[in-house]
Amino acid sequence: MLHDSATLALGSSLLVNAPLSILGQQQDQKSRVVLIRDKALLDEAGNLKKDTLSKMLDEAMVKLTQTSSPAEAWKKIIRSDDVVGIKSNHWRSLPTPPELENLIKQRVLGIGVKEADISINDRGVLNDPVFKRSTALINTRPMRTHAWSGLGSLLKNYIMFSPQPPSYHDDSCADLAKLWEFPEVKGKTRLNILVMITPLFHGIGSHHFSKEFTWPYQGLILGFDPVAVDSVGMRILQAKRKEFFKEDRPLNPPAKHIELADTRHHLGNANLSRIDLVKAGWSDSTLI
Amino acid sequence: MDTHEKISLMEDFLPDTILGWSTNKTTPLLSHSDLYGYMDGGAELYISYGFRAALSRTYLKESQPEILVEVYDLIESRNAFGVFSQSRESENVNLGQGAFSLPGAIFFWKDHYYISLSSWESTQESMQCLHALGDYIDKKITSKGIIPDVVKLLPQQGLVPFGYMYFHHYIWLNSYYFISHDNLLLIDDNTHALVARYDVQGNRHYLLLIQYDNGQTAAKAFVTFQKAFFPEGLTDHCTIRDDNTWMATAVTDRHIAAVFHGNTQQSVSDLLSRVLHSCQTISLK
């Protein structure tokens, strides 16, 4: 079965003349996902060290694209004449770190994309002139539990491309994968980065955030297949919940939109047996 | 009383200033659309529990974290209790009809109101303010609600303290243990449902108990449940599942009870018997 997200990523790579094998996935192949961690990413006060994050991003990109340098890696997914929308997440309690947003922007600038052709946005993507004419998207957000969809995931991060986000809330957001068929999105996503620096593994109420339910995992998960990346992140959060609560405590509600993105919408691979997970860096308590 | 009057009433629950904190921004939420716009994800939680209106207010004090107070009018006290049952890990504060506090937040319910008090960061002063706000609101809401009768049917022996949740939207079926993505059991606003955690000789068991408004719906739900979970039938109300855990279930006049994740047939059978005994002997409205 040809999974659409894989196809999209491949399509993107073809645009920049990269061989199919670079992206590590094609029809009937596994989705390549890179999990990278560094135990020194956060200092003792919990502050993010930008230099460490920069090294992690570069190493993960090299491993994901199976190239020999970060510059080569970025050139495999973005062309200098691309118009790039960086779809971020600005949830007040756990946003995509601005340091990561800026690093992505710097890498895109580094391959020759004009500054005027790059935008970072979350809730305003539909009215953002750069996003409106974008040819490439980079999707990034932290993973967290969510009161209705189970998880705030990469798949869910595109809900802001819908003029009616609540219309995707039926059955606890089961069909979020449909968002990826929107013309503003379809075929454009070149990279997904799930931020796992201090993931939120449990939440109380609809938007309450407590540091008690985060932990310094200090990781990033990168991939071309958003379903596969989300699936890996979800398993890590589930494992953390089991460790914390000392019993199986399923996500409430379950994040079924991830599984259904595979089985119902054929957007990518959720099953671990279909994911080629590459781990790099700090290996203690990886939870997967 | 219309929605605007409801908002006015909720405004009266909140002080303008308290312990040096002053009102910063007050946001009335009069519709589902308002709630979606206000809440960065998660509005459906309240909508699944009958959301009618809410009032949000932030308080500021120099050198202190912002405090956010939200009062939700959920129409019926069962809804306020239900949202609270989702939130609480214990009941460790004496506020309203049940309250739970953790660093940076207090949640409580009273009558048909659910109240969330939180601060971005937790300081000693901000926690004192959260408690003071809770006391203020608690005193202002003079009416009391009723915990749904179905809760009385839960066997107490082995029940994990505060380890149960009330709901009437099927999404919450999987709160403790994954049962189904689908609404096999026909849970809706006319039902009262509970999931509960039990400790049976060191083994976690999960109880699902649903009270229907009539026996016909209960019977119909049990048929769809059977097709999905035990198409080949039950032996003494029990079956062993693919993961080698035991399950026991039965339908009575208006109730479906099911016990999951048992390590032995005897353990699930015993818990089922106890809840069925409650159903038969405790008179409900």
Interface residues (C-beta under 8 A of the other chain):
Chain A: W91 R92 S93 H146 A147 W148 S149 G152 P165 P166 H169 D171 S172 A174 I204 G205 S206 H207 H208 S210 K211 E212 E247 D248 R249 P250 N252 P253 P254 K256
Chain B: H32 S33 Y36 M39 D40 G41 G42 A43 E44 L45 Y46 V83 Q86 S87 F100 L102 P103 G104 A105 F107 S116 S118 W120 I171 W172 N174 S175 Y176 Y177 F178 H181 R204
